[in-house]
Amino acid sequence: MQNRVVGEDFEYVRRCAGTHVHVEQQPGLAVDQLNAFVALDPALALVNSSPYFRGGRLAAGARSKLYRWMAYDDVPHQGRLWSYIDDAEEWTRRIERRYEAFETAAMEAGVNRRLVASNFDPESAVWTPVQFRETFSTVEWRSPDTALPSEVVRLADRLAALVAHLEDAEVRIEGEEGRITDEEVVLPEFDAVIEYVNEAIRDGLSSGRVRSYLDRMGFDVEAYDPVSHEIDGAAPVSRDRAREIRLDHAARLEADVRRSKAVADD
C-alpha cells in the first residue's frame, strides 16, 4: 500500500480531494450568501496544499489550476467560477442551460439520454466552485484544497462568521478592492475577483495583492501556513521524495487530530 501513496493514481504530490464548506441558506439572504462566497473564492490561497502535478511544478494551487484551467478547459462553464447573480431565478436558469449543454455533449459522445437522466440532474451535473445545493439547502464553496483539520475548521468558522455578518451589514458590489467592515460588505466587481482568484491559484500567499485582499475581507492571513509554500522550490519531484512528503504530512495529520481531541476533552 505504501507504494501506492505516490503511484500514478495520486499524481505524485498533488492531493486528489478538496474541502467543501457549506452554510445554510438563510431566507432572504441566499443570493447575498452565494455572491459573498464568489467574492471570497481567493481565500483558497490560505490552504493550497501542493504546487506539483506528476512531479513537476504547476502552480501554488495545483489542484485549482488542474480543475479550472486544464480538466475543464474545453467546457469552462463547468469548472470555473461563475459571476454574481441578481436573484435565485437567474441561478436556476444557469444550471438548466449548463445541464442542457452537458446532456448534448454526452449524447455527442455516444451516451444515451436516458442514461444521463438516470444518473444526473441539473444540480449534480454542474461543477463550479460556488453553488446552491438545494439537496442540502446550503450554499457550497468547494475551492479549498485538503488541509489539516484545525486549518479547515478555522477557515470554515471564519467563512460562517463573515456570511452571518450579511444579516446586519449593507451589501453592495463596487470597485476593485473589496472590504468588510462592521457596517458594510463591499464585494469587488467580478472581473476584479477573477484577477484575485487567478493570483491565488498561481502564486498563493506569495502574492501581496492576494494577502491584502484577504485581509480587507476579514481573514487573519498570518494564522495560515499553506503546505504548498513549504514544499515549493524542488522540481521535478521524484517518486521517493513525493513519498517522503506524503508520509511527513500523514504524521502531521495524526498529530493534529490528536491535539484536537485533547482540546475537546479539556
C-alpha positions as CSV (number, residue, x, y, z in Angstrom):
1,M,0.0,0.0,0.0
2,Q,2.8,2.4,0.7
3,N,4.0,2.2,-2.9
4,R,0.5,3.3,-4.0
5,V,0.9,6.5,-2.0
6,V,3.0,8.0,-4.7
7,G,1.6,6.0,-7.6
8,E,0.2,7.5,-10.8
9,D,-3.3,7.4,-9.4
10,F,-2.2,10.1,-6.9
11,E,-0.2,12.1,-9.5
12,Y,2.8,12.4,-7.2
13,V,2.3,15.1,-4.6
14,R,-1.0,16.7,-5.6
15,R,-3.9,15.9,-3.3
16,C,-6.9,14.4,-5.1
17,A,-9.6,15.6,-2.7
18,G,-10.6,19.0,-1.6
19,T,-12.5,20.7,1.2
20,H,-16.2,21.6,0.8
21,V,-17.7,24.2,3.1
22,H,-21.5,24.5,3.4
23,V,-23.6,27.2,5.1
24,E,-27.3,27.0,5.5
25,Q,-29.3,29.2,3.1
26,Q,-31.0,31.9,5.0
27,P,-34.4,33.2,3.9
28,G,-33.9,36.5,2.0
29,L,-30.1,36.3,2.2
30,A,-29.3,33.3,-0.1
31,V,-28.3,35.4,-3.1
32,D,-26.0,37.6,-0.9
33,Q,-24.5,34.5,0.6
34,L,-23.7,33.0,-2.8
35,N,-22.3,36.3,-4.1
36,A,-20.2,36.6,-0.9
37,F,-18.7,33.2,-1.4
38,V,-17.9,34.1,-5.0
39,A,-16.0,37.2,-3.8
40,L,-14.2,35.1,-1.1
41,D,-13.0,32.5,-3.5
42,P,-9.4,33.8,-3.4
43,A,-9.3,32.5,0.2
44,L,-8.4,29.2,-1.4
45,A,-4.8,30.5,-1.2
46,L,-5.0,30.0,2.6
47,V,-4.9,26.2,2.2
48,N,-3.1,25.5,-1.0
49,S,-1.5,22.1,-0.3
50,S,0.7,21.4,-3.3
51,P,2.3,23.1,-6.2
52,Y,3.1,19.8,-8.0
53,F,1.5,17.6,-10.6
54,R,3.1,14.5,-11.9
55,G,6.4,15.6,-10.3
56,G,6.5,19.0,-12.0
57,R,5.7,22.4,-10.6
58,L,2.3,23.6,-11.9
59,A,1.1,26.5,-9.6
60,A,0.9,27.3,-5.9
61,G,-2.6,25.8,-6.1
62,A,-2.1,22.9,-8.4
63,R,-5.5,21.3,-7.7
64,S,-7.3,24.5,-8.6
65,K,-5.3,25.0,-11.8
66,L,-5.9,21.5,-12.9
67,Y,-9.7,21.7,-12.4
68,R,-10.3,25.2,-13.7
69,W,-7.6,25.7,-16.4
70,M,-6.9,22.2,-17.6
71,A,-9.5,19.5,-16.9
72,Y,-12.4,21.8,-17.9
73,D,-10.6,23.9,-20.4
74,D,-13.0,22.8,-23.2
75,V,-16.0,23.3,-21.0
76,P,-15.2,26.4,-19.0
77,H,-18.8,26.9,-17.8
78,Q,-18.4,23.6,-15.9
79,G,-15.2,24.1,-14.0
80,R,-14.7,27.8,-13.4
81,L,-16.1,30.4,-11.0
82,W,-19.4,31.8,-12.1
83,S,-20.2,35.5,-11.8
84,Y,-22.6,37.1,-9.3
85,I,-26.3,36.6,-9.6
86,D,-29.2,39.1,-9.1
87,D,-31.7,36.6,-7.9
88,A,-32.4,32.8,-7.4
89,E,-34.2,32.5,-10.7
90,E,-31.1,33.6,-12.5
91,W,-29.2,30.7,-10.8
92,T,-31.9,28.2,-11.9
93,R,-31.7,29.4,-15.5
94,R,-27.9,29.0,-15.4
95,I,-27.8,25.4,-14.2
96,E,-30.6,24.4,-16.6
97,R,-28.6,25.8,-19.5
98,R,-25.5,24.0,-18.3
99,Y,-27.4,20.8,-17.9
100,E,-28.7,21.0,-21.4
101,A,-25.1,21.6,-22.7
102,F,-23.9,18.6,-20.5
103,E,-26.6,16.4,-21.9
104,T,-25.9,17.4,-25.5
105,A,-22.1,16.7,-25.0
106,A,-22.9,13.3,-23.5
107,M,-25.1,12.3,-26.5
108,E,-22.5,13.5,-28.9
109,A,-20.1,11.2,-27.1
110,G,-22.5,8.3,-27.6
111,V,-24.2,8.3,-24.2
112,N,-27.9,7.6,-24.2
113,R,-30.1,10.5,-23.0
114,R,-32.0,8.2,-20.7
115,L,-28.7,7.0,-19.1
116,V,-27.7,10.6,-18.5
117,A,-31.1,11.4,-16.9
118,S,-30.9,8.4,-14.6
119,N,-27.5,9.4,-13.2
120,F,-27.6,13.2,-13.2
121,D,-29.9,16.2,-12.6
122,P,-29.1,19.9,-13.3
123,E,-27.6,20.3,-9.8
124,S,-25.4,17.2,-9.8
125,A,-24.2,17.7,-13.4
126,V,-22.6,21.1,-12.6
127,W,-19.1,21.6,-11.2
128,T,-18.5,25.2,-10.3
129,P,-16.6,26.3,-7.1
130,V,-19.6,28.1,-5.6
131,Q,-23.1,26.9,-5.9
132,F,-26.6,26.5,-4.4
133,R,-27.1,23.0,-3.1
134,E,-30.9,22.6,-2.9
135,T,-30.4,18.9,-1.8
136,F,-29.0,20.3,1.5
137,S,-30.5,23.8,1.5
138,T,-27.0,25.2,1.6
139,V,-24.6,27.4,-0.3
140,E,-21.4,25.4,-1.0
141,W,-17.8,26.5,-1.5
142,R,-15.7,23.7,-2.9
143,S,-12.5,25.5,-3.8
144,P,-10.2,24.9,-0.8
145,D,-7.6,22.2,-1.1
146,T,-7.1,19.5,1.6
147,A,-5.6,20.7,4.8
148,L,-5.1,19.8,8.4
149,P,-8.5,19.6,10.3
150,S,-7.6,22.5,12.5
151,E,-7.0,24.7,9.5
152,V,-10.2,23.6,7.8
153,V,-12.2,24.3,10.9
154,R,-10.5,27.7,11.3
155,L,-11.3,28.6,7.7
156,A,-14.9,27.3,7.9
157,D,-15.6,29.2,11.1
158,R,-14.4,32.4,9.6
159,L,-16.4,32.0,6.5
160,A,-19.5,31.2,8.6
161,A,-18.9,34.4,10.6
162,L,-18.4,36.5,7.5
163,V,-21.6,35.2,5.9
164,A,-23.6,35.7,9.1
165,H,-22.5,39.3,9.0
166,L,-24.6,39.8,5.9
167,E,-27.7,40.0,8.1
168,D,-26.7,43.3,9.7
169,A,-24.5,44.9,7.1
170,E,-25.1,46.8,3.9
171,V,-24.1,44.6,1.0
172,R,-23.1,46.0,-2.4
173,I,-20.9,45.2,-5.4
174,E,-18.5,48.1,-6.2
175,G,-15.0,48.8,-7.4
176,E,-12.0,46.5,-7.5
177,E,-10.7,46.4,-3.9
178,G,-13.5,44.9,-1.7
179,R,-13.7,45.2,2.1
180,I,-15.7,44.0,5.0
181,T,-16.3,46.4,8.0
182,D,-18.7,46.5,10.9
183,E,-21.2,48.4,8.7
184,E,-20.8,47.1,5.2
185,V,-19.8,44.3,3.0
186,V,-18.3,45.6,-0.3
187,L,-17.8,42.9,-2.9
188,P,-15.5,43.8,-5.8
189,E,-16.7,43.7,-9.4
190,F,-16.5,40.2,-10.8
191,D,-13.6,40.9,-13.1
192,A,-11.5,42.0,-10.2
193,V,-12.5,38.9,-8.2
194,I,-11.2,36.7,-11.1
195,E,-7.9,38.6,-11.0
196,Y,-7.5,37.8,-7.3
197,V,-8.6,34.2,-7.9
198,N,-6.0,33.7,-10.6
199,E,-3.2,35.1,-8.5
200,A,-4.4,32.9,-5.5
201,I,-4.0,29.9,-7.8
202,R,-0.8,30.9,-9.5
203,D,1.1,32.5,-6.6
204,G,-0.9,31.8,-3.4
205,L,0.1,33.8,-0.4
206,S,3.3,34.9,-2.2
207,S,1.1,37.5,-3.9
208,G,0.9,40.7,-1.9
209,R,-2.3,41.6,-3.7
210,V,-4.0,38.4,-2.5
211,R,-2.8,38.8,1.0
212,S,-4.0,42.4,1.2
213,Y,-7.4,41.5,-0.4
214,L,-8.0,38.6,2.1
215,D,-7.0,40.9,5.0
216,R,-9.6,43.5,3.8
217,M,-12.2,40.7,3.5
218,G,-11.7,39.8,7.1
219,F,-9.2,36.9,7.2
220,D,-6.3,36.6,9.6
221,V,-3.8,35.7,6.8
222,E,-0.9,35.2,9.3
223,A,-2.9,32.4,11.0
224,Y,-2.5,30.2,7.9
225,D,0.6,28.4,6.8
226,P,-0.2,26.7,3.4
227,V,1.8,23.5,2.8
228,S,2.3,24.5,-0.8
229,H,4.8,27.2,0.0
230,E,6.6,25.0,2.4
231,I,7.4,22.3,-0.1
232,D,7.7,24.5,-3.1
233,G,11.0,25.0,-4.9
234,A,12.1,21.5,-5.9
235,A,11.1,20.4,-9.4
236,P,10.9,17.9,-10.7
237,V,10.0,15.9,-7.6
238,S,11.0,12.3,-7.6
239,R,8.6,9.5,-6.5
240,D,10.8,8.8,-3.5
241,R,10.7,12.5,-2.5
242,A,7.0,12.6,-3.0
243,R,6.6,9.6,-0.7
244,E,8.6,11.3,2.0
245,I,6.5,14.4,1.7
246,R,3.3,12.5,2.0
247,L,4.5,10.4,5.0
248,D,5.7,13.6,6.7
249,H,2.2,15.1,6.4
250,A,0.5,12.0,7.4
251,A,2.3,12.3,10.7
252,R,1.2,15.9,10.9
253,L,-2.3,14.9,10.3
254,E,-2.2,12.3,13.1
255,A,-0.7,14.9,15.5
256,D,-3.3,17.5,14.5
257,V,-6.1,15.0,15.2
258,R,-4.7,14.0,18.5
259,R,-4.2,17.6,19.5
260,S,-7.8,18.5,18.6
261,K,-9.1,15.5,20.6
262,A,-7.1,16.6,23.6
263,V,-8.5,20.2,23.4
264,A,-12.1,18.8,23.0
265,D,-11.5,16.5,26.1
266,D,-10.4,19.5,28.1
